[in-house]
């Protein structure tokens, strides 16, 4: 089994580093997938909600029409395509708004800024499900262990593409508000007094972000029997770890 969690994820920088983004997110997975296909080794690869154009308000299904808005999204979609073309046993996991108590991500950034500033201005018109890396890892392990003797059949039964995200939805503003509230309830002293909701147009970025990052989790439930926790429940676990400093 090969599990490939590597990716170029600097969304805005990718607009200026398209060649590098495609090398990491498309060419490398292609090379891995071709080798895996030749040797009949199952491959688990991770992708993103950024392969969609973010229109509407319905959750994206695995078979929804793609249409990335950014170089990053296009590079990830190219990686998906290359893996399918290789025709080996594979599972492409699409997820959204990934964070953890460790590393560089939205949770840790908000925690840092809340300790430095009195006001935070956070986008409130992009909707999705913050998803902890822990939830994704646990779901993948469940999939692999549930039919360990036949991972190829298991992946085929899932159609080769699978959405894994936390249940529920919120905005980046809602996520930030929950983070700050959770830190304060745990006794963390913060400078922030106001978390102001703003529109995407008020926070221009080099790369365009999807407004709708909802992912349909029906296949995860119906095919694999997995129901993920709500984003707010998952956040509790990560906040506890962050405050403990594990």
C-alpha positions in Angstrom: 0.0 0.0 0.0 1.2 3.6 -0.8 -0.3 6.5 1.1 0.7 9.8 -0.5 -0.1 12.9 1.8 2.5 15.1 0.1 1.3 18.3 -1.7 2.2 21.8 -2.7 -0.4 23.7 -0.6 0.7 27.4 -0.8 -2.5 28.5 -2.6 -1.6 32.1 -3.4 2.1 31.4 -4.1 1.1 28.8 -6.6 -0.2 31.6 -8.9 3.5 32.6 -9.3 4.9 29.1 -9.0 2.7 27.2 -11.3 5.5 24.9 -12.6 6.4 23.9 -9.1 2.8 23.4 -8.1 2.2 21.1 -11.0 5.4 19.2 -10.5 4.5 18.4 -6.9 0.7 18.0 -7.3 0.5 16.4 -10.7 3.7 15.0 -12.0 4.8 13.4 -8.8 1.5 11.6 -8.2 1.5 10.5 -11.8 4.9 8.9 -11.4 3.8 7.2 -8.2 0.5 6.0 -9.7 2.2 4.5 -12.8 4.7 2.6 -10.6 1.8 1.4 -8.3 -0.3 0.3 -11.3 2.6 -1.7 -12.8 3.1 -3.5 -9.5 -0.6 -3.7 -8.5 0.0 -1.7 -5.3 -3.0 0.2 -4.0 -2.6 3.9 -3.8 -4.3 6.4 -1.4 -3.9 10.0 -2.5 -5.3 13.2 -1.1 -7.0 16.0 -3.0 -9.2 19.0 -2.3 -12.4 20.9 -2.6 -10.5 23.4 -4.7 -11.0 21.2 -7.7 -14.6 22.7 -7.8 -15.6 26.2 -8.8 -17.4 26.9 -5.5 -20.7 27.9 -7.1 -24.1 27.3 -5.6 -24.8 26.1 -2.1 -25.2 22.3 -2.6 -22.5 19.9 -1.3 -20.2 18.6 -4.0 -20.5 15.0 -4.8 -17.6 12.8 -6.0 -19.0 12.9 -9.5 -19.8 16.6 -9.6 -18.4 18.6 -12.5 -15.0 20.1 -11.6 -13.8 23.5 -12.4 -10.9 24.8 -10.4 -10.5 28.6 -9.9 -6.8 28.6 -9.1 -3.5 27.2 -10.2 -3.5 25.2 -6.9 -6.9 23.7 -7.7 -5.9 23.0 -11.3 -2.7 21.2 -10.2 -4.6 19.0 -7.8 -7.2 18.1 -10.4 -4.3 17.2 -12.8 -3.0 14.9 -10.2 -6.3 13.2 -9.8 -6.6 12.7 -13.6 -3.1 11.3 -13.8 -3.8 8.7 -11.1 -7.0 7.6 -12.9 -5.2 7.4 -16.2 -2.6 5.1 -14.6 -5.5 2.6 -14.1 -4.2 1.1 -10.9 -6.2 0.4 -7.7 -6.5 3.8 -6.1 -8.6 5.9 -3.7 -8.5 9.7 -4.1 -9.6 11.3 -0.9 -11.1 14.8 -1.4 -11.2 16.9 1.8 -11.5 20.5 2.9 -10.2 23.2 5.3 -7.7 20.9 6.9 -6.1 21.9 10.2 -4.5 20.4 13.2 -3.1 21.3 16.6 0.4 21.1 15.0 1.9 22.5 11.9 1.0 25.7 10.0 -2.8 26.0 9.5 -5.8 28.2 10.2 -6.2 27.0 13.8 -2.7 28.0 14.8 -2.8 31.2 12.8 -5.9 32.4 14.5 -4.6 31.4 17.9 -1.5 33.5 17.3 -3.3 36.5 15.9 -5.8 36.5 18.7 -3.0 36.8 21.1 -1.5 39.8 19.3 -4.5 41.9 18.0 -7.6 43.4 19.4 -9.6 42.9 16.2 -9.6 40.2 13.7 -11.3 40.5 10.3 -12.4 37.1 8.9 -14.1 36.1 5.7 -17.7 35.1 6.3 -19.1 34.3 2.9 -17.0 31.2 2.1 -18.7 28.1 3.5 -17.3 24.6 4.2 -16.4 22.2 7.0 -13.2 22.6 8.9 -11.7 19.1 9.0 -9.0 18.0 11.4 -6.2 15.9 10.0 -7.0 13.5 12.8 -10.5 12.9 11.4 -9.1 12.2 7.9 -6.5 9.8 9.2 -9.0 7.9 11.3 -11.4 7.5 8.4 -8.7 6.3 6.1 -7.5 3.7 8.7 -11.1 2.5 9.1 -11.4 2.0 5.4 -8.2 0.1 5.2 -8.9 -2.1 8.2 -12.5 -2.8 7.3 -11.5 -5.1 4.4 -7.7 -5.3 4.7 -7.5 -8.5 2.7 -9.0 -6.8 -0.4 -8.1 -3.1 -0.5 -8.3 -3.1 -4.3 -11.9 -4.2 -4.2 -12.7 -1.8 -1.4 -11.3 1.1 -3.4 -13.2 0.1 -6.5 -16.4 -0.1 -4.5 -15.9 3.5 -3.6 -15.6 4.5 -7.2 -11.9 5.6 -6.8 -12.9 9.0 -5.3 -14.2 9.7 -1.8 -15.1 12.8 0.1 -13.9 12.8 3.7 -14.6 15.9 5.8 -16.2 16.7 9.1 -20.0 16.9 9.3 -21.8 20.3 9.3 -20.8 23.6 7.9 -19.6 27.1 8.9 -17.7 30.1 7.5 -14.1 31.0 8.1 -15.6 33.6 10.5 -17.6 31.0 12.3 -14.5 28.8 12.6 -12.4 31.6 13.9 -15.1 32.6 16.4 -15.2 29.0 17.7 -11.4 28.8 18.0 -11.2 32.0 20.0 -14.2 31.0 22.2 -12.6 27.6 22.8 -9.3 29.1 23.8 -10.8 31.6 26.2 -12.9 28.8 27.8 -9.7 26.9 28.4 -8.2 29.9 30.2 -5.9 31.1 27.5 -5.4 34.9 27.7 -6.0 36.7 24.4 -5.8 40.2 23.2 -8.7 39.9 20.7 -11.9 41.7 21.5 -13.7 41.7 18.2 -14.0 39.2 15.4 -15.5 41.2 12.5 -17.2 39.3 9.6 -16.1 40.5 6.1 -16.8 39.5 2.5 -14.4 37.8 0.2 -14.2 41.1 -1.8 -12.9 42.9 1.3 -10.0 40.4 1.7 -8.4 40.2 -1.8 -6.0 37.3 -2.4 -3.9 36.4 -5.4 -5.7 33.1 -5.9 -9.5 32.9 -6.1 -11.2 30.8 -3.4 -14.4 28.8 -3.8 -17.4 30.3 -2.0 -19.0 26.8 -1.6 -16.6 24.2 -0.2 -19.4 21.8 1.1 -18.7 18.2 0.4 -21.3 15.5 0.2 -20.5 12.7 2.6 -23.1 10.1 1.4 -20.6 7.8 -0.2 -18.5 7.8 2.9 -21.5 6.7 4.9 -23.3 4.4 2.5 -20.3 2.6 1.0 -17.8 2.6 3.9 -20.2 2.9 6.9 -18.3 5.9 8.3 -19.9 8.9 9.9 -17.5 11.7 10.8 -17.9 13.9 13.8 -19.2 17.5 13.5 -16.5 20.1 12.8 -17.2 21.6 16.2 -16.7 18.3 18.1 -13.5 17.7 16.2 -12.3 21.2 17.1 -12.7 20.4 20.8 -10.1 17.6 20.5 -7.6 19.8 18.6 -8.0 22.7 21.0 -7.4 20.5 23.9 -4.1 19.3 22.3 -3.1 22.8 21.3 -3.6 24.1 24.9 -1.8 21.1 26.4 1.1 21.7 24.0 1.4 18.0 23.1 
